Amino acid sequence: MSVIRFGLTLALVIAGSQAAAAESVYTKLVFDDCVTLSTDLQGGRLHCPGYKGYGITFEEGDLRQAVRFGHVGNDELFESFGVFNRINDTIEWRLDDNGVPRAAILRWFLENPDLQTGEVTPQTTGQVLVVSRVGQPGDARACVVGFVDAKANANANVIARVVADGLAGSFGCGSDVPVFHGERGPLATDPMRAMR
């Protein structure tokens, strides 16, 4: 891990410990409850229920998934990982003092192939907690703000919450680049961002 990223994570931990503690609530992503927005030969886009009027926009293309939370703008930003991947169904929403969701944390599974066999196994599958900014009414900036390697960090959930509470509010979607926080192992392969 670079010194810069370690320093940022440490600063976020200190700032987070001095600020009022944010609250977490959890919801499940249930695809049967989603509405199809569009489809194509490689996948499609769905709108799904989230938390108290803050929905979930799920997209899949070429066996790669992308998720945005809350009020989403009209841009075509697709944030995922280079390798085939899939998401977990439990979302942790980080609420501010007024109970408004400001960030979301979601576990992704990165299907890295074994270099010898080409097969994906539990041993080659990475797990990354993806921290996202939740788009707000009148401010529909929703994007990924950071990553935490869940296999390389025993306290990955704690780090993800610190990143969520410290970065989501000020992160510039489209201008700032999300990075990994904490230790990063070889199974946490590179993220990707693309405009569709």
N, C-alpha and C positions, 0 to 999 in steps of 0.2 A: 504494500500500500504506500502511496506517495506521502511525503511529509505534509504536503498541502491538504490532501484529503483527510489525513489523520487530524491535522489542526482544525479543519472545518468541523469534523465530527465532534472533536473534543469541545470546541467552542459552542456547538449546538447543545451538547450534553450539559455544559455549565449554564448556558442561557435557559435551557429547558428546566433545569432544577430550580432556577430563581423565579421563573414565571409561574403563574397559576397553572395547576395541572389540568390538562385537557381531559375530556372524557371519551371513552370508546363505546360505540355500540356496534353490533354485528348483525348483518343480514345475509341471506343466502341468495345466490343467483340461480333462479329457477327458469330454465329455458322454456318450459311449457307456458309460462306466464308472459313471455315476450311477444312483441309485435314485429313482424318482418317489415323492414323499411325498403330493402332492395336485395336482389340476388344476382349472381353471375355464375359463370362456369367454375370459378375457383372458390366461391363462398358466398358471403352476403353480409348484410348489416341488420342488426336487431336493436330495438329499444325495449328495455326491461325495467321492471319496477326496482327501485332502490330503497331510499330512506326518506320518508316524509316529503315526497314531491321531488326529490333529487334522484333522477333516473340514472340508468346505466346504458351506455351505447356500446354494444359488443359488435366486433367486426372480425371476420375471418377471411383470409385469402392465402392460397397456396400453403395450407397447413400451418399458417402463422396467425396468431390471434392478436387483437388490439382491443383495449377497453378504455373508455373515457367516462367520467362521472359527473353528474349534475347537469347544469345547463350548458349545452355544447353549441359552439358557434358553427358556422357554415364552412369552415376550412376543411380540407381533406387530409389532415395530418394522420398518418398511420404509424404508431409507435409500437414496436414489438422487439423480437430478437431475430438474429440471422438464421439460427437453426429452427427446425420445426418445434413447435411448442404448444402448450395447452395451459389453461388457467384452472385454479381451484375454484370452488363455488362459495367460499366464505369471504365476505368483505368486511374489513374493519374500517369504520368511519370514525374520524377524529373530529370531535365537536368543540366549538369554541365556548366561551362562557355563556353565550346566549342559546346554546343548543343547536347552532348552525353547523352543518358538516363542512369543514374546510379542506380536509384531505381524506384520502382513502388508501388503504393498504391491501394488496392482493398478492397471493402467492402464485408464482408461475413455475411450471415444470419445463425445463429445457431438454429436449430429446437429442442429446449428443450421441452420435453413433460410436461404437467401439472401433478403434482404429484398426484392429486386426480382422474383425468379422463384419463390420459395417452395421451390426445390429444395435438397437437401443436397449439397454438393460437398466435395472434399478441402480447399478453401480455407476453408470455413465450419465444418468439423468441429473441435471443440475436443478437446484431450487433457488429461486430469487424472489425476495419480497420487493414488489414494485410499489413505490409511493407516488401517488398522483394528486394533483391539485384538483379540487372540485369546483366546477364552473358555477357561478352565482347568477341570479337574475340581474340582467343589465350588465353583466361582466362574465361573458360565457367563455372565459379562458379556462380550458380543461386540458391538462397535459401531464406527462410523467415528470416528476421533479427529482427522483433519485432511486437508487437500487441498493439492496443489501443481500449479500450472498448468505442464504439461510443454512447452507451446509458448512460454511467456513467460520460462522460466528455463532457461538453458543447463545448469545444474547441478541440474536437477530431481530426479534420483535421489539425489544427495547430500543435498539438503534433505529429501526424503522419509525417508531413513534417519535423519537427525537427529531429525525429528519422531517417528518410530517409537520410537527408543531413548529419547527424552526424555519423551514424553507417554503412551505406551500403558499403562504400568504404573499410572499414577496417574489416568487419565482416568475421570471418572464417567459411565458410560453412562446416558443418560436425564436426567441433570442438567446435565452440561457440554455445550456446543455446539461442534461442530467448525468450524474456520475455515480459510481459505486462508493458507498460509505462502509467503514470497517474493513475487515480482511476480505480479500477476493481470491477464491481458489480457481483452479483450471476448469471446473464445470460451469462456472458463471460466465458463459460466453458472451460475445459482444451484442449489445442492443443495436437496434436499427431505427431510423426515422426516415419517413418518406412522405412526400406529398403525392396524393393520388390525382 
